[in-house]
Amino acid sequence: QASVLAAAGLAALVVGITGCGGDDTASAEPPAQTTAMDTSMGETSAPAEGNIVETAVAAGQFKTLTSLLQQTGLDKTLAESGPFTVFAPTDDAFAKVPKKTLDSLAANPDQLKAVLLYHVADGEVRAADVASMSSVETLNGASVPIKANESVVRVGGAKVSQADVTASNGVIHVIDGVLIPPQ
C-alpha cells in the first residue's frame, strides 16, 4: 500500500513537473524521431555523445522522468558520474500511475527519490546481460526482478520496449511501467 502511494506521489510529481517543463527548442525534432525509433533507436540514433539525462531529454518520451530527476537532484548524479543502467518509464507509463499515488510521492521527496533510484542500477547492464539475470540490484538498495524469454524481457513487471539506448555514461532500457520498490 505504501508502495502504491509512493508511486502515486511520483506520478503526481511527474505530471506536475511535466506541465512546468520547459519547451526545449533544440528538442523539437527528437520527439518526432523518437516515435519512429521504437525498433531501431540503438543503431539509427546519434552516437552516444550525451549523458543519460541528455539522451533521455533528447528522446522526448521521458519528460515526466526527467522532470522528477531534476526535482530530486538525481539528474546531476546521472549526468556527472556512472556508468549507470536506467530502466526508464515513458511518459505513457507514468500516465498509468494513479493520481493519488503521484500526489503521495509529490508530498514525500525521500520516497520519490527511493522510487526513482529503484529504476537505476550501478554499472552498464546490456540487454544480453539482462536476459540471463533473475534480478538486478538498484541504487535504491533493493533488487528488481527480471524475467526474460525469447521475445520479451520484463523488469519488475514492466516490459522492456526498447533496449540498449546508449549514453556516454551508461545505457537506458525503455520500459512501459513505473517500478515500485518493495516495502
C-alpha positions in Angstrom: 0.0 0.0 0.0 2.8 2.4 0.8 4.5 1.4 -2.4 1.3 2.3 -4.3 1.1 5.6 -2.5 4.8 6.2 -3.3 4.2 5.5 -7.0 1.1 7.8 -7.0 3.1 10.6 -5.4 5.8 10.0 -8.0 3.3 10.2 -10.8 1.7 13.4 -9.4 5.1 14.9 -9.2 5.8 13.8 -12.7 2.6 15.2 -14.0 3.0 18.5 -12.2 6.6 18.8 -13.2 5.9 17.8 -16.8 3.4 20.6 -17.1 6.1 23.0 -15.8 8.8 21.6 -18.0 10.4 24.0 -20.5 10.0 23.8 -24.2 13.4 22.9 -25.4 13.6 24.3 -28.9 16.6 22.2 -29.5 14.4 19.1 -28.9 11.8 20.0 -31.4 12.9 17.2 -33.8 14.0 14.4 -31.5 10.4 13.7 -30.3 9.4 13.1 -34.0 12.4 10.9 -34.3 11.5 9.1 -31.1 8.1 7.9 -32.4 9.8 6.3 -35.4 12.6 4.7 -33.5 10.8 2.1 -31.4 12.7 -0.7 -33.0 15.7 1.0 -34.4 16.9 3.6 -31.8 20.0 1.7 -30.9 21.5 1.7 -34.4 19.9 4.7 -36.0 20.2 7.2 -33.2 23.0 9.7 -32.9 26.3 8.5 -31.4 26.4 8.4 -27.6 27.6 11.9 -27.1 25.1 12.8 -24.4 25.0 11.5 -20.9 21.9 9.6 -19.6 19.9 12.7 -18.8 20.7 14.4 -22.0 19.9 11.3 -24.0 16.5 10.9 -22.2 15.7 14.6 -22.7 16.5 14.4 -26.4 14.4 11.3 -26.9 11.3 13.3 -26.0 9.3 10.5 -24.4 10.7 10.8 -20.9 9.6 14.3 -19.9 8.0 13.1 -16.6 11.0 11.1 -15.6 13.5 13.8 -16.4 11.4 16.4 -14.5 11.3 14.1 -11.4 15.0 13.6 -11.7 15.5 17.3 -11.7 13.2 17.8 -8.8 15.1 15.4 -6.6 18.6 16.4 -7.9 19.2 12.9 -9.3 19.6 14.5 -12.7 23.0 15.8 -11.6 24.1 12.4 -10.3 23.0 10.6 -13.5 24.7 13.3 -15.7 28.1 13.5 -13.9 29.1 10.0 -12.9 28.4 6.4 -13.9 28.2 4.2 -15.7 24.6 3.5 -14.9 21.8 1.4 -16.3 18.4 3.2 -16.2 15.1 1.4 -16.7 13.3 4.4 -18.0 9.5 4.6 -17.9 8.0 6.6 -20.7 5.5 9.4 -20.2 2.8 6.9 -21.1 3.9 4.6 -18.3 3.7 7.5 -15.8 0.2 8.3 -17.1 -1.0 4.9 -15.9 0.0 5.6 -12.3 -3.0 6.7 -10.2 -3.1 10.4 -9.3 -3.4 9.5 -5.7 -0.1 7.7 -5.8 1.6 10.6 -7.6 0.2 13.1 -5.1 1.7 11.0 -2.2 5.1 10.9 -3.8 5.0 14.6 -4.5 4.4 15.2 -0.8 7.3 12.9 0.2 10.6 13.8 -1.6 12.5 10.9 0.1 10.0 8.4 -1.0 10.1 9.9 -4.5 13.9 9.6 -4.6 13.6 6.0 -3.4 11.2 5.2 -6.3 13.5 6.8 -8.8 16.6 5.1 -7.6 14.7 1.8 -8.0 14.9 2.4 -11.7 18.7 2.8 -11.7 21.4 0.1 -11.4 25.1 0.7 -10.9 27.2 -0.2 -13.9 26.3 -0.8 -17.5 23.9 -3.8 -17.9 23.2 -4.5 -21.5 20.2 -6.4 -22.9 22.4 -9.5 -23.4 23.2 -9.4 -19.7 19.7 -8.7 -18.5 18.3 -11.6 -20.5 20.4 -14.0 -18.4 19.7 -12.4 -15.0 16.9 -13.1 -12.5 17.3 -9.7 -10.8 19.5 -6.7 -10.6 20.4 -4.6 -7.6 19.3 -1.0 -7.9 20.7 2.2 -6.3 17.6 2.1 -4.0 19.3 -0.9 -2.3 16.6 -3.3 -3.4 16.8 -5.8 -6.3 14.3 -5.6 -9.1 13.2 -9.0 -10.6 13.9 -9.7 -14.2 12.1 -12.3 -16.3 13.1 -13.0 -19.9 12.1 -15.3 -22.6 13.0 -15.4 -26.3 10.8 -12.4 -27.2 10.0 -10.4 -24.1 12.1 -9.0 -21.2 10.2 -7.8 -18.1 11.9 -5.8 -15.3 9.7 -5.6 -12.2 6.7 -6.5 -14.3 7.3 -3.7 -16.8 8.0 -4.7 -20.4 11.2 -3.6 -22.0 10.1 -1.9 -25.2 13.5 -0.7 -26.3 16.8 -1.9 -25.0 20.4 -0.7 -25.1 19.9 3.0 -25.8 23.5 4.1 -25.4 24.6 7.2 -23.5 28.1 8.4 -22.7 27.8 7.2 -19.1 25.7 4.2 -19.4 22.7 2.6 -21.0 18.9 3.1 -21.0 16.3 0.4 -21.3 12.8 1.9 -22.1 10.1 0.3 -20.1 6.3 0.5 -20.2 5.6 0.8 -16.5 6.8 2.6 -13.4 8.6 0.3 -10.9 7.6 0.4 -7.3 10.2 -0.8 -4.8 9.2 -3.5 -2.2 8.5 -2.4 1.3 
